């Protein structure tokens, strides 16, 4: 009798002419469960077979199959850390962050000395923007594999997003010592310097990043932003103009471009840039403030008053600690 025919036999209604084949409902349910488990065991006879099959599914992008197999397997072998790990990766790759986190946390608890588990868990936590939780996982990764440059970069990012800029700088520098060409290493180091107001150092790092990695839109923008903060308006305009071409839907790019144009003495160029910024982010008060200044310089007093009124209205609508305007000198 095949397994499918056995299942059909077990669940069919009792035939009154064959009473000897009838069994109680609870016994039938138990038998069904046993047959289901035997089917799974036949498909993946050992944890080793299951791990190999999970890896094949992950490598070939068959995430649904990986999740289905992994969910059945963790019920059979709940103490196997690798199965939890692979199931967590399948969830992560399919965009299911919370189940991925739960499986990877279970894998970590079962195998605390496996650096790959700590690292993959950190990736999930970073995706959830839980930087405080990501940092210890990356610290554990580096305790086990201290020469991992990418882990140092990610730890630096976790520190930077947790207001630990000095520690972040140390991590980025370590990553660059281990791999001077690591992608975005100089970018992140520059960003950390800029967060401390060390704009000249930030500018130097952004320049290196652009030489090494090409015209990355974020690096171009941040270079222009740091040049603006350093009072180098002409060069700032050049880089921010290029950033606006590379990423025309970024309101921050247009705002900083308009501000640099205005501070560089070109109110006529600043006006359309600041209007574009306000269109892209209508809730941001700051473009209206700078636009009012530009309009005043252009002799458009009535329009300038309207922009100042709009700035005041939007600023009042925002909590004291929210909104981009609070982090700007208008």
C-alpha positions as CSV (number, residue, x, y, z in Angstrom):
1,X,0.0,0.0,0.0
2,X,1.4,3.4,-1.0
3,X,1.5,6.2,1.5
4,X,-1.2,8.2,-0.3
5,X,-3.5,5.2,-0.3
6,X,-2.8,4.6,3.3
7,X,-3.8,8.1,4.1
8,X,-7.0,7.7,2.1
9,X,-7.8,4.5,4.0
10,X,-7.2,6.0,7.4
11,X,-9.4,9.0,6.9
12,X,-12.3,7.4,4.9
13,X,-15.7,6.9,6.6
14,X,-16.3,3.4,8.1
15,X,-17.9,1.0,5.7
16,X,-20.8,-0.8,7.6
17,X,-20.1,-3.9,5.6
18,X,-16.5,-4.0,6.7
19,X,-16.7,-3.1,10.4
20,X,-13.5,-4.9,11.2
21,X,-11.6,-2.0,9.4
22,X,-13.2,0.7,11.6
23,X,-11.1,2.4,14.2
24,X,-11.9,5.1,16.8
25,X,-11.6,8.8,15.7
26,X,-8.7,9.5,18.1
27,X,-6.8,6.5,16.9
28,X,-7.4,7.5,13.2
29,X,-6.0,11.0,14.0
30,X,-2.9,9.6,15.7
31,X,-2.3,7.3,12.7
32,X,-2.6,10.3,10.3
33,X,0.1,12.1,12.3
34,X,2.4,9.2,12.3
35,X,2.0,8.8,8.5
36,X,2.7,12.5,8.0
37,X,5.8,12.3,10.1
38,X,6.9,9.2,8.2
39,X,6.4,11.1,5.0
40,X,8.7,14.0,6.2
41,X,11.3,11.6,7.5
42,X,11.3,9.8,4.1
43,X,11.8,13.2,2.4
44,X,14.6,14.3,4.7
45,X,15.8,11.3,6.5
46,X,18.4,13.0,8.8
47,X,19.2,16.6,9.9
48,X,22.2,16.4,7.6
49,X,20.0,15.7,4.6
50,X,17.7,18.5,5.6
51,X,20.5,21.0,6.0
52,X,21.8,20.1,2.5
53,X,18.3,20.5,1.0
54,X,17.8,23.8,2.8
55,X,21.1,25.1,1.4
56,X,20.2,24.0,-2.1
57,X,16.8,25.8,-1.8
58,X,18.5,29.0,-0.5
59,X,21.2,29.0,-3.2
60,X,18.7,28.5,-6.0
61,X,16.3,31.1,-4.6
62,X,13.6,28.6,-3.8
63,X,12.6,30.5,-0.7
64,X,9.1,29.1,-0.3
65,X,10.4,25.6,-0.5
66,X,13.1,26.5,2.0
67,X,10.6,27.9,4.5
68,X,8.2,25.0,4.1
69,X,11.0,22.5,4.7
70,X,12.6,24.5,7.5
71,X,9.3,24.9,9.4
72,X,8.7,21.2,9.3
73,X,12.3,20.4,10.2
74,X,12.5,22.6,13.3
75,X,9.5,20.8,14.6
76,X,11.4,17.5,14.2
77,X,14.8,18.7,15.3
78,X,14.2,21.8,17.6
79,X,17.8,21.6,19.0
80,X,19.6,21.8,15.6
81,X,21.1,25.3,15.4
82,X,21.9,25.1,11.7
83,X,18.3,24.3,10.7
84,X,17.1,27.4,12.7
85,X,19.9,29.4,11.0
86,X,18.9,28.4,7.5
87,X,15.2,28.9,8.2
88,X,16.1,32.4,9.5
89,X,18.0,33.2,6.3
90,X,15.0,32.0,4.2
91,X,12.7,34.3,6.1
92,X,15.2,37.2,5.8
93,X,15.6,36.7,2.1
94,X,11.9,36.7,1.7
95,X,11.5,39.9,3.6
96,X,9.9,38.4,6.8
97,X,12.2,40.2,9.3
98,X,10.5,39.2,12.6
99,X,10.3,35.4,12.0
100,X,13.9,35.7,10.7
101,X,15.0,37.4,13.9
102,X,13.3,34.7,16.0
103,X,14.9,31.8,14.2
104,X,18.4,33.4,14.2
105,X,18.1,34.3,17.9
106,X,17.2,30.6,18.5
107,X,20.2,29.5,16.5
108,X,22.5,31.9,18.4
109,X,21.3,30.6,21.7
110,X,21.9,27.0,20.6
111,X,25.3,27.8,19.1
112,X,26.7,31.0,20.7
113,X,30.2,30.5,19.2
114,X,29.2,30.5,15.6
115,X,30.1,33.9,14.1
116,X,28.0,33.5,11.0
117,X,24.8,33.3,13.1
118,X,25.7,36.5,15.0
119,X,26.5,38.2,11.7
120,X,23.3,37.2,10.0
121,X,21.3,38.1,13.0
122,X,22.9,41.6,13.0
123,X,21.9,42.0,9.4
124,X,18.3,41.4,10.3
125,X,18.5,43.8,13.2
126,X,20.0,46.5,11.0
127,X,17.2,46.0,8.6
128,X,14.8,46.6,11.5
129,X,16.8,49.7,12.4
130,X,17.4,48.1,15.9
131,X,20.9,49.4,16.1
132,X,21.3,48.9,19.9
133,X,20.6,45.2,19.5
134,X,22.7,44.9,16.3
135,X,25.9,46.2,18.0
136,X,26.3,43.3,20.5
137,X,25.8,40.7,17.7
138,X,28.5,42.4,15.6
139,X,30.8,42.6,18.7
140,X,30.3,38.9,19.2
141,X,31.1,38.3,15.5
142,X,34.3,40.2,15.8
143,X,35.3,38.5,19.0
144,X,35.2,35.3,17.1
145,X,36.5,36.6,13.7
146,X,38.3,39.9,14.4
147,X,39.6,40.3,10.8
148,X,36.2,40.6,9.2
149,X,36.3,44.2,7.7
150,X,32.6,44.2,6.7
151,X,31.6,43.4,10.3
152,X,33.7,46.4,11.5
153,X,31.9,48.6,9.0
154,X,28.5,47.4,10.1
155,X,29.5,47.8,13.8
156,X,30.6,51.3,13.0
157,X,27.2,52.0,11.5
158,X,25.4,50.6,14.5
159,X,27.5,52.8,16.8
160,X,26.9,55.9,14.6
161,X,23.2,55.4,14.7
162,X,23.4,55.0,18.5
163,X,25.1,58.3,18.9
164,X,28.5,56.7,19.5
165,X,30.4,58.5,16.8
166,X,33.9,58.2,18.3
167,X,33.6,54.5,18.6
168,X,32.2,54.4,15.0
169,X,35.3,56.2,13.7
170,X,37.5,53.6,15.3
171,X,35.5,50.7,13.7
172,X,35.6,52.3,10.2
173,X,39.4,52.9,10.5
174,X,39.9,49.3,11.5
175,X,37.9,48.1,8.5
176,X,40.0,50.3,6.2
177,X,43.2,48.9,7.7
178,X,42.0,45.4,7.0
179,X,40.7,46.2,3.5
180,X,41.6,49.7,2.2
181,X,39.3,49.2,-0.8
182,X,36.2,48.0,1.1
183,X,33.1,49.5,-0.5
184,X,31.7,52.6,1.3
185,X,34.4,52.4,4.1
186,X,35.6,55.9,3.4
187,X,32.0,57.1,2.9
188,X,31.0,55.9,6.4
189,X,34.1,57.3,8.0
190,X,33.4,60.7,6.3
191,X,29.8,60.6,7.6
192,X,31.1,59.9,11.1
193,X,33.5,62.8,10.9
194,X,30.7,65.1,9.6
195,X,28.4,64.1,12.5
196,X,31.1,65.5,14.9
197,X,31.5,68.7,12.8
198,X,34.9,67.6,11.5
199,X,34.0,68.7,8.0
200,X,37.5,69.0,6.5
201,X,38.2,65.4,7.5
202,X,34.8,64.3,6.2
203,X,35.5,66.0,2.8
204,X,38.8,64.2,2.5
205,X,37.2,60.8,3.1
206,X,34.3,61.5,0.6
207,X,36.9,62.4,-2.0
208,X,38.7,59.1,-1.5
209,X,35.4,57.2,-1.7
210,X,34.5,58.8,-5.0
211,X,37.9,58.0,-6.4
212,X,37.7,54.4,-5.4
213,X,34.1,53.6,-5.9
214,X,32.9,56.0,-8.7
215,X,30.1,58.4,-8.7
216,X,28.0,57.2,-5.8
217,X,25.0,59.6,-5.4
218,X,25.1,59.6,-1.6
219,X,28.8,60.2,-1.5
220,X,28.4,63.1,-4.0
221,X,25.7,64.6,-1.9
222,X,27.5,64.3,1.4
223,X,30.6,65.8,-0.1
224,X,28.6,68.8,-1.3
225,X,26.9,69.0,2.1
226,X,30.2,69.1,4.0
227,X,31.6,71.6,1.6
228,X,28.5,73.8,2.3
229,X,29.0,73.4,6.0
230,X,32.7,74.4,5.5
231,X,31.7,77.6,3.7
232,X,33.1,76.4,0.3
233,X,30.0,77.5,-1.5
234,X,31.2,77.4,-5.1
235,X,32.5,73.9,-4.9
236,X,29.5,72.8,-2.9
237,X,27.2,74.0,-5.6
238,X,29.1,72.0,-8.2
239,X,28.8,68.8,-6.3
240,X,25.2,69.4,-5.1
241,X,24.2,70.2,-8.7
242,X,25.6,66.8,-9.8
243,X,23.8,65.1,-6.8
244,X,20.5,66.7,-8.0
245,X,21.1,65.1,-11.4
246,X,21.9,61.7,-9.9
247,X,19.0,61.7,-7.4
248,X,16.4,64.3,-8.5
249,X,13.8,63.1,-6.1
250,X,15.9,63.8,-2.9
251,X,14.5,67.0,-1.3
252,X,17.6,67.3,0.9
253,X,19.8,67.6,-2.2
254,X,17.7,70.5,-3.6
255,X,17.5,72.2,-0.2
256,X,21.2,72.2,0.2
257,X,21.8,73.2,-3.4
258,X,19.5,76.1,-3.0
259,X,21.1,77.1,0.3
260,X,24.6,76.9,-1.2
261,X,23.5,79.0,-4.2
262,X,22.0,81.6,-1.9
263,X,25.0,81.8,0.4
264,X,27.2,81.9,-2.7
265,X,25.4,85.1,-3.8
266,X,23.1,83.7,-6.5
267,X,19.5,84.1,-5.3
268,X,18.1,83.7,-8.8
269,X,19.5,80.2,-9.0
270,X,18.5,79.4,-5.4
271,X,14.8,80.2,-6.0
272,X,13.9,77.2,-8.3
273,X,16.1,74.8,-6.2
274,X,14.3,75.7,-3.0
275,X,10.9,75.6,-4.6
276,X,11.8,72.1,-5.9
277,X,12.8,71.1,-2.3
278,X,9.5,72.3,-0.9
279,X,7.5,70.5,-3.6
280,X,9.3,67.2,-2.9
281,X,8.8,67.5,0.9
282,X,5.8,69.8,1.6
283,X,6.0,69.2,5.3
284,X,9.5,70.5,5.7
285,X,9.6,74.2,6.9
286,X,13.3,74.9,6.0
287,X,13.0,75.4,2.3
288,X,10.4,78.1,2.9
289,X,12.7,80.0,5.2
290,X,15.6,80.0,2.7
291,X,13.2,80.7,-0.1
292,X,11.9,83.8,1.7
293,X,15.5,85.0,2.0
294,X,16.1,84.5,-1.7
295,X,12.9,86.3,-2.7
296,X,13.8,89.2,-0.5
297,X,17.1,89.5,-2.3
298,X,15.3,89.4,-5.6
299,X,12.9,92.2,-4.5
300,X,9.8,90.0,-4.3
301,X,8.6,91.2,-0.9
302,X,5.1,89.9,-1.0
303,X,6.1,86.4,-2.0
304,X,8.8,86.5,0.6
305,X,6.2,87.3,3.3
306,X,4.1,84.4,2.1
307,X,7.0,82.0,2.4
308,X,7.9,83.2,5.9
309,X,4.3,82.7,7.0
310,X,4.3,79.2,5.5
311,X,7.6,78.5,7.3
312,X,6.1,79.6,10.6
313,X,3.0,77.5,10.1
314,X,4.9,74.4,9.3
315,X,7.4,74.9,12.1
316,X,4.5,75.1,14.6
317,X,3.0,71.9,13.3
318,X,6.1,69.9,14.1
319,X,7.1,68.7,17.6
320,X,10.2,70.3,19.0
321,X,12.3,67.2,18.4
322,X,10.9,66.2,15.0
323,X,11.3,67.3,11.4
324,X,14.3,68.1,9.4
325,X,14.2,71.7,10.2
326,X,15.2,71.0,13.8
327,X,18.5,69.6,12.7
328,X,19.3,72.6,10.5
329,X,20.3,76.2,11.0
330,X,17.3,76.9,8.7
